[in-house]
Amino acid sequence: MKNIGFFEEQEGVKSSTRLNSFILLIFYCIFSSCWALAGNLIDSNFIIFSFVILIAVFAPKYLHKLAEIKGLKSD
């Protein structure tokens, strides 16, 4: 069995959705670190905002996978 890379759906098939999610996650980590280091409060609004951003980062990949599964079942 051949190894499939982290940013690949199948062997040799790159996944731009995974790459975009990873890039957005890195930017979110940088943003939240800068926010905390600047002395801003980590209150309930920031936690809710963080939760919404994390959902937005990973939802496209999840929805893409659901669409693939539904497409496979209808064939």
QUIBEL-V727577 format. One record per residue. N is the residue number from 1. RES is the residue in one letter. PHI is phi as a letter, one per 30 degrees, with the letter a starting at -180 (999 if undefined). Layout:
BEGIN
n=N res=RES phi=PHI
n=N res=RES phi=PHI
END
This chain:
BEGIN
n=1 res=M phi=999
n=2 res=K phi=d
n=3 res=N phi=d
n=4 res=I phi=c
n=5 res=G phi=d
n=6 res=F phi=d
n=7 res=F phi=c
n=8 res=E phi=b
n=9 res=E phi=d
n=10 res=Q phi=b
n=11 res=E phi=e
n=12 res=G phi=i
n=13 res=V phi=c
n=14 res=K phi=d
n=15 res=S phi=c
n=16 res=S phi=d
n=17 res=T phi=d
n=18 res=R phi=d
n=19 res=L phi=d
n=20 res=N phi=d
n=21 res=S phi=d
n=22 res=F phi=d
n=23 res=I phi=d
n=24 res=L phi=d
n=25 res=L phi=d
n=26 res=I phi=d
n=27 res=F phi=d
n=28 res=Y phi=d
n=29 res=C phi=d
n=30 res=I phi=d
n=31 res=F phi=d
n=32 res=S phi=d
n=33 res=S phi=d
n=34 res=C phi=d
n=35 res=W phi=d
n=36 res=A phi=d
n=37 res=L phi=d
n=38 res=A phi=d
n=39 res=G phi=i
n=40 res=N phi=d
n=41 res=L phi=d
n=42 res=I phi=c
n=43 res=D phi=c
n=44 res=S phi=d
n=45 res=N phi=d
n=46 res=F phi=d
n=47 res=I phi=d
n=48 res=I phi=d
n=49 res=F phi=e
n=50 res=S phi=d
n=51 res=F phi=d
n=52 res=V phi=d
n=53 res=I phi=d
n=54 res=L phi=d
n=55 res=I phi=d
n=56 res=A phi=d
n=57 res=V phi=d
n=58 res=F phi=c
n=59 res=A phi=d
n=60 res=P phi=e
n=61 res=K phi=d
n=62 res=Y phi=d
n=63 res=L phi=d
n=64 res=H phi=d
n=65 res=K phi=d
n=66 res=L phi=d
n=67 res=A phi=d
n=68 res=E phi=d
n=69 res=I phi=d
n=70 res=K phi=d
n=71 res=G phi=d
n=72 res=L phi=d
n=73 res=K phi=d
n=74 res=S phi=d
n=75 res=D phi=d
END
